[in-house]
Amino acid sequence: NKYPEVFKEIEAAKETIHIEYYIIRNDVIGNQLKDLLIKKAQEGVKVRFIYDDFGSKKIRKSYADELRAAGVEVFAFRKLLFIFWANRVNYRNHRKIIVIDGRVGFVGGINIGDDYINVAGSGKPILRDMHIRLEGYSCYALQHIFLSDWNFCAKQKIEPNSELFPLALKEDKGTKAVQIVASGPDSEDPYIMNSIIQAIALAEKEILITTPYFVPTEQILTMLKIAARSQVKVKLLVPERTNSLLVRMASRALYLDLLRAGVEIYHYEKGLIHAKTSVYDRSLSMIGTANMDIRSFDLNFEVNAIVYDREFSEKMTAQYYEDLENSIQITLAEWEKRPKYKIFADKFVYLVSSLL
């Protein structure tokens, strides 16, 4: 559902289109986006385009050159050069941000590529992911993050103005409170991790977490176990299979302690669940780009939206329980019976989990 909505808003853009993505593929969807951006640039709309040089390496040449030739400003975030490979490849811009005319924004886990379309009968694995569309004042924060990244990678100094931050939006209070939280290797504190810790600490009844990669910090592990032992219903939904065997092994090294504390763990079996979401007491929801792992908290540039709204959180909860219908629950009894060689292998991988 994401791409038609995004393309509709881009088509309606009048002044600026800002796009920042970790993965943009040179495939059907990727080229539909490219053609639309070229069209809008030729109409006189200012188009700024940031891609991560590691995640989007397939678009570095002809794809990016076509955009530039049409008047789109294109820059790689921390361009990878061989001599700088060792220190730059680890700090990835994992953000997925679109801001149109400073009024409409998109953020979430869905990259740009055909693998997210889930065409029936295609034979490709199903990807379950989630994005959020924001309209109004909350787009200011997304715009600020984009421009900060833009000024860094483009070596420009774009100043705020009424075109980038439409002043009329201040008169529209909107219907829901939304907070945008960003963090990265340049942050003074791990703000996304801290927001999750605070949400866990404040939860009184229920915590619902979905993440494709679960190798969190000790602080979050401790908070989840404390919550579960305090009679808070804690559910963790992760994929049965991921695209990283090592991350999966490191994650499973944590299961036994969590299960013994009362955390419920589910493996999604319908495909690969790639959403990065959480819901707390059906009144606060998080959705964004950050996985529940050390890389997202400390090494990647990430961004999450926090929605303080019961109606929205009820919808997120309903989606969560729908996903559980396509999942199997991992029980303490079966996990305690795992072969010792698997337990050893998982724990060994977990020792180097900070490098994954």
C-alpha positions as a printed NumPy array, in Angstrom:
array([[  0.   ,   0.   ,   0.   ],
       [  2.935,   2.351,   0.511],
       [  4.149,   3.017,  -3.027],
       [  0.84 ,   4.226,  -4.564],
       [  0.428,   6.659,  -1.662],
       [  4.021,   7.915,  -1.944],
       [  3.824,   8.311,  -5.721],
       [  0.507,  10.179,  -5.427],
       [  2.022,  12.701,  -2.999],
       [  5.173,  13.131,  -5.104],
       [  3.01 ,  13.736,  -8.175],
       [  1.171,  16.486,  -6.251],
       [  4.377,  18.213,  -5.055],
       [  4.582,  21.935,  -5.834],
       [  7.874,  23.141,  -4.329],
       [ 10.183,  20.54 ,  -2.783],
       [ 10.655,  16.769,  -2.671],
       [ 13.163,  15.412,  -0.16 ],
       [ 14.055,  11.712,  -0.172],
       [ 16.554,   9.875,   2.036],
       [ 16.803,   6.066,   1.933],
       [ 19.03 ,   3.227,   3.039],
       [ 18.083,   0.883,   0.165],
       [ 16.887,   2.001,  -3.261],
       [ 16.974,  -0.773,  -5.839],
       [ 17.481,  -0.393,  -9.577],
       [ 14.343,  -2.406, -10.369],
       [ 10.749,  -1.738, -11.465],
       [  9.676,   0.213,  -8.356],
       [ 13.028,   1.97 ,  -8.124],
       [ 12.774,   3.115, -11.731],
       [  9.172,   4.231, -11.304],
       [ 10.418,   6.482,  -8.519],
       [ 13.326,   7.717, -10.652],
       [ 11.082,   8.54 , -13.614],
       [  8.63 ,  10.399, -11.398],
       [ 11.393,  12.432,  -9.753],
       [ 12.795,  13.342, -13.165],
       [  9.337,  14.448, -14.278],
       [  8.86 ,  16.648, -11.198],
       [ 12.352,  18.163, -11.519],
       [ 11.589,  19.095, -15.123],
       [  8.386,  20.766, -13.9  ],
       [ 10.491,  23.005, -11.675],
       [ 10.084,  21.231,  -8.341],
       [ 13.279,  21.205,  -6.251],
       [ 14.223,  17.552,  -5.721],
       [ 16.908,  16.546,  -3.218],
       [ 17.89 ,  12.882,  -3.006],
       [ 20.151,  11.124,  -0.44 ],
       [ 21.07 ,   7.438,  -0.64 ],
       [ 23.26 ,   5.323,   1.587],
       [ 26.333,   4.349,  -0.405],
       [ 26.461,   0.88 ,   1.172],
       [ 22.784,  -0.045,   1.106],
       [ 22.098,   1.451,  -2.352],
       [ 25.322,   0.567,  -4.164],
       [ 23.396,  -0.624,  -7.261],
       [ 22.245,   2.94 ,  -8.069],
       [ 25.618,   4.69 ,  -7.777],
       [ 26.249,   4.98 , -11.528],
       [ 23.634,   5.139, -14.295],
       [ 20.625,   5.517, -11.984],
       [ 22.103,   8.448, -10.046],
       [ 23.567,   9.963, -13.227],
       [ 20.132,   9.996, -14.902],
       [ 18.674,  11.845, -11.932],
       [ 21.484,  14.395, -11.944],
       [ 21.173,  14.95 , -15.69 ],
       [ 17.496,  15.824, -15.191],
       [ 18.239,  18.393, -12.488],
       [ 17.771,  16.276,  -9.353],
       [ 20.414,  16.958,  -6.695],
       [ 21.808,  13.561,  -5.657],
       [ 24.349,  12.771,  -2.944],
       [ 25.583,   9.624,  -1.254],
       [ 25.66 ,   9.732,   2.526],
       [ 29.298,   9.153,   3.544],
       [ 30.489,   8.02 ,   0.118],
       [ 32.574,   4.859,   0.394],
       [ 36.115,   5.117,  -0.908],
       [ 38.463,   2.157,  -0.665],
       [ 40.943,   3.908,   1.583],
       [ 38.164,   4.863,   4.014],
       [ 36.243,   1.577,   3.761],
       [ 37.106,   0.295,   7.237],
       [ 35.726,   3.239,   9.17 ],
       [ 32.841,   4.307,   6.928],
       [ 31.115,   1.019,   6.085],
       [ 30.109,   0.561,   9.723],
       [ 28.23 ,   3.867,  10.004],
       [ 25.216,   3.46 ,   7.736],
       [ 22.351,   5.847,   7.12 ],
       [ 19.467,   3.457,   7.772],
       [ 16.845,   6.229,   7.678],
       [ 13.885,   6.159,   5.293],
       [ 12.481,   9.671,   5.047],
       [ 10.308,  11.432,   2.494],
       [  9.146,  15.03 ,   3.004],
       [  7.03 ,  16.76 ,   0.355],
       [  6.521,  20.54 ,   0.401],
       [  7.298,  20.459,   4.135],
       [  3.713,  19.3  ,   4.697],
       [  3.544,  15.534,   4.086],
       [  6.062,  13.015,   5.365],
       [  6.68 ,   9.272,   5.317],
       [  8.846,   7.23 ,   7.682],
       [  9.106,   3.544,   8.543],
       [ 10.772,   0.281,   7.647],
       [  9.926,  -0.109,   3.954],
       [ 12.778,   0.472,   1.51 ],
       [ 12.372,   1.156,  -2.237],
       [ 12.338,  -2.118,  -4.17 ],
       [ 10.246,  -4.783,  -5.871],
       [ 10.786,  -7.228,  -3.006],
       [  8.268,  -5.196,  -0.968],
       [  5.436,  -5.455,  -3.494],
       [  4.439,  -9.042,  -2.561],
       [  2.862,  -9.879,  -5.923],
       [  0.768, -13.048,  -5.662],
       [  2.356, -15.997,  -7.453],
       [  5.711, -14.27 ,  -7.925],
       [  7.545, -16.978,  -5.99 ],
       [  9.356, -14.343,  -3.926],
       [  9.223, -14.476,  -0.114],
       [  6.547, -12.304,   1.468],
       [  7.792,  -9.222,   3.308],
       [  5.616,  -7.836,   6.108],
       [  6.605,  -4.279,   6.868],
       [  5.072,  -1.011,   7.986],
       [  5.318,   2.68 ,   7.169],
       [  3.486,   5.737,   8.46 ],
       [  2.244,   8.791,   6.582],
       [  2.372,  12.069,   8.516],
       [  0.746,  15.332,   7.575],
       [  1.242,  18.709,   9.182],
       [  3.393,  19.994,  11.979],
       [  5.193,  16.696,  12.734],
       [  6.797,  16.926,   9.275],
       [  8.933,  19.789,  10.606],
       [ 11.016,  17.307,  12.575],
       [ 11.489,  15.014,   9.565],
       [ 12.433,  18.042,   7.479],
       [ 14.985,  19.14 ,  10.077],
       [ 16.613,  15.678,  10.126],
       [ 16.73 ,  15.529,   6.333],
       [ 18.274,  18.988,   5.986],
       [ 20.872,  18.233,   8.652],
       [ 21.881,  15.106,   6.719],
       [ 21.741,  17.046,   3.451],
       [ 24.005,  19.847,   4.631],
       [ 26.468,  17.204,   5.828],
       [ 26.679,  15.054,   2.694],
       [ 26.134,  17.828,   0.123],
       [ 28.446,  20.229,   1.984],
       [ 25.801,  22.928,   1.67 ],
       [ 24.262,  25.223,   4.239],
       [ 20.558,  25.401,   3.582],
       [ 18.871,  27.7  ,   6.08 ],
       [ 15.272,  27.318,   7.329],
       [ 12.654,  29.331,   5.447],
       [  8.889,  29.402,   4.98 ],
       [  9.095,  27.152,   1.905],
       [ 10.869,  24.368,   3.8  ],
       [  8.899,  24.92 ,   7.023],
       [  5.477,  26.306,   5.985],
       [  4.457,  28.693,   8.744],
       [  0.767,  28.075,   8.103],
       [  1.128,  24.615,   9.624],
       [  1.546,  26.129,  13.072],
       [ -2.125,  27.083,  12.975],
       [ -3.16 ,  23.446,  12.461],
       [ -2.969,  21.552,  15.726],
       [ -3.777,  18.247,  14.031],
       [ -5.542,  15.324,  15.65 ],
       [ -2.715,  13.253,  17.121],
       [  0.462,  13.996,  19.058],
       [  3.55 ,  12.744,  17.205],
       [  7.165,  12.898,  18.365],
       [ 10.05 ,  12.238,  15.963],
       [ 13.152,  10.742,  17.589],
       [ 16.446,  10.418,  15.718],
       [ 19.827,   9.128,  16.774],
       [ 23.13 ,   8.042,  15.298],
       [ 26.854,   7.82 ,  15.933],
       [ 26.901,  11.612,  16.167],
       [ 24.256,  11.769,  18.927],
       [ 25.16 ,  12.882,  22.428],
       [ 22.967,  10.073,  23.779],
       [ 21.264,   7.012,  22.231],
       [ 17.904,   8.783,  22.073],
       [ 15.956,   6.002,  20.324],
       [ 17.153,   3.386,  22.808],
       [ 16.332,   5.716,  25.697],
       [ 12.81 ,   6.318,  24.379],
       [ 12.221,   2.553,  24.242],
       [ 13.552,   2.097,  27.785],
       [ 11.249,   4.845,  29.037],
       [  8.226,   3.341,  27.269],
       [  8.942,  -0.101,  28.749],
       [  9.368,   1.404,  32.218],
       [  6.025,   3.228,  32.021],
       [  4.   ,   0.298,  30.635],
       [  1.496,  -1.138,  33.118],
       [ -0.379,  -3.811,  31.162],
       [  1.028,  -4.745,  27.748],
       [  4.138,  -4.388,  25.566],
       [  4.027,  -5.582,  21.941],
       [  7.342,  -5.564,  20.055],
       [  7.97 ,  -6.442,  16.418],
       [ 11.512,  -6.444,  15.071],
       [ 13.378,  -8.383,  12.374],
       [ 16.639,  -8.281,  14.36 ],
       [ 16.599,  -8.696,  18.128],
       [ 20.012,  -8.258,  19.724],
       [ 19.302,  -5.415,  22.17 ],
       [ 21.437,  -3.836,  24.846],
       [ 21.61 ,  -5.202,  28.377],
       [ 19.523,  -2.249,  29.552],
       [ 16.584,  -3.19 ,  27.326],
       [ 16.887,  -6.901,  28.145],
       [ 16.775,  -6.078,  31.844],
       [ 13.79 ,  -3.744,  31.423],
       [ 11.823,  -6.378,  29.47 ],
       [ 12.458,  -9.018,  32.142],
       [ 11.503,  -6.622,  34.936],
       [  8.289,  -5.711,  33.094],
       [  7.352,  -9.368,  32.543],
       [  8.022, -10.209,  36.212],
       [  5.864,  -7.218,  37.181],
       [  2.803,  -8.796,  35.545],
       [  3.067,  -6.734,  32.35 ],
       [  2.19 ,  -8.856,  29.33 ],
       [  5.319,  -8.719,  27.14 ],
       [  5.198, -10.169,  23.624],
       [  8.111, -10.308,  21.178],
       [  7.496, -11.061,  17.486],
       [ 10.517, -11.901,  15.314],
       [ 10.953, -13.771,  12.008],
       [ 11.295, -17.53 ,  11.929],
       [ 13.993, -16.978,   9.312],
       [ 16.058, -13.876,   8.643],
       [ 18.594, -12.883,   5.998],
       [ 21.335, -13.116,   8.641],
       [ 22.072, -16.481,  10.245],
       [ 24.485, -14.931,  12.752],
       [ 21.979, -12.349,  13.968],
       [ 19.362, -15.074,  14.329],
       [ 21.756, -17.176,  16.422],
       [ 22.726, -14.235,  18.633],
       [ 19.053, -13.426,  19.156],
       [ 18.183, -16.994,  20.17 ],
       [ 20.939, -16.991,  22.763],
       [ 18.699, -14.584,  24.716],
       [ 15.481, -16.569,  24.59 ],
       [ 15.926, -18.757,  27.649],
       [ 16.331, -15.906,  30.137],
       [ 13.444, -14.007,  28.576],
       [ 11.123, -17.029,  28.592],
       [ 11.97 , -17.789,  32.22 ],
       [ 11.071, -14.188,  33.106],
       [  7.673, -14.6  ,  31.437],
       [  8.256, -12.877,  28.079],
       [  6.218, -14.454,  25.262],
       [  8.23 , -15.046,  22.073],
       [  6.679, -15.671,  18.649],
       [  8.233, -16.63 ,  15.328],
       [  6.501, -15.171,  12.26 ],
       [  6.154, -17.907,   9.617],
       [  4.237, -16.346,   6.721],
       [  7.363, -14.673,   5.369],
       [  9.995, -12.238,   6.594],
       [  8.607,  -9.718,   9.052],
       [ 10.671,  -6.558,   8.61 ],
       [  8.562,  -4.068,  10.588],
       [ 10.158,  -2.134,  13.449],
       [  7.217,  -1.321,  15.703],
       [  6.119,  -1.455,  19.319],
       [  2.906,  -0.678,  21.191],
       [  2.627,   0.108,  24.899],
       [ -0.66 ,  -0.209,  26.831],
       [ -2.546,   0.366,  23.554],
       [ -1.994,   4.096,  23.961],
       [  1.553,   4.759,  22.672],
       [  3.077,   3.375,  19.475],
       [  6.513,   3.499,  17.887],
       [  7.15 ,   2.939,  14.199],
       [ 10.321,   3.7  ,  12.309],
       [ 13.627,   2.483,  10.948],
       [ 15.421,   1.283,  14.097],
       [ 15.74 ,  -2.433,  14.731],
       [ 15.886,  -3.661,  18.313],
       [ 19.622,  -4.203,  18.13 ],
       [ 22.927,  -2.65 ,  19.1  ],
       [ 23.715,  -1.586,  15.535],
       [ 20.559,   0.531,  15.312],
       [ 21.105,   2.046,  18.747],
       [ 24.796,   2.918,  18.405],
       [ 26.108,   2.665,  14.827],
       [ 23.331,   3.45 ,  12.349],
       [ 21.642,   6.773,  11.664],
       [ 17.993,   6.009,  12.503],
       [ 14.639,   7.741,  12.99 ],
       [ 11.417,   6.674,  14.733],
       [  7.972,   8.207,  15.071],
       [  6.216,   7.968,  18.433],
       [  2.435,   8.369,  18.262],
       [  0.621,   9.266,  21.47 ],
       [ -2.904,   8.208,  20.528],
       [ -5.196,   5.419,  21.681],
       [ -7.134,   5.054,  18.413],
       [ -3.95 ,   4.675,  16.369],
       [ -2.453,   2.291,  18.933],
       [ -5.569,   0.117,  18.868],
       [ -5.081,  -0.263,  15.106],
       [ -1.427,  -1.149,  15.642],
       [ -2.476,  -3.693,  18.281],
       [ -5.019,  -5.265,  15.936],
       [ -2.323,  -5.622,  13.257],
       [  0.   ,  -7.182,  15.832],
       [ -2.517,  -9.847,  16.843],
       [ -3.261, -10.513,  13.172],
       [  0.452, -11.173,  12.68 ],
       [  0.418, -13.549,  15.646],
       [ -2.101, -15.691,  13.75 ],
       [  0.682, -16.345,  11.231],
       [  3.202, -17.146,  13.953],
       [  4.122, -19.94 ,  16.349],
       [  4.817, -19.383,  20.03 ],
       [  8.137, -20.554,  21.439],
       [  7.625, -22.279,  24.783],
       [ 10.001, -22.528,  27.711],
       [  9.63 , -26.316,  27.809],
       [ 10.761, -26.798,  24.202],
       [ 13.568, -24.243,  24.49 ],
       [ 14.999, -25.974,  27.548],
       [ 15.257, -29.184,  25.487],
       [ 17.43 , -27.698,  22.741],
       [ 20.632, -29.624,  21.942],
       [ 23.657, -28.365,  23.84 ],
       [ 25.648, -27.772,  20.647],
       [ 23.008, -25.285,  19.433],
       [ 23.006, -23.502,  22.777],
       [ 26.8  , -23.265,  22.695],
       [ 26.85 , -22.021,  19.088],
       [ 24.239, -19.337,  19.773],
       [ 26.051, -18.091,  22.872],
       [ 29.362, -18.047,  21.035],
       [ 27.893, -15.858,  18.287],
       [ 26.281, -13.62 ,  20.901],
       [ 29.752, -12.843,  22.267],
       [ 30.486, -10.915,  19.075],
       [ 26.945,  -9.573,  18.615],
       [ 28.106,  -5.959,  18.882],
       [ 29.961,  -6.449,  15.586],
       [ 26.997,  -7.881,  13.64 ]])
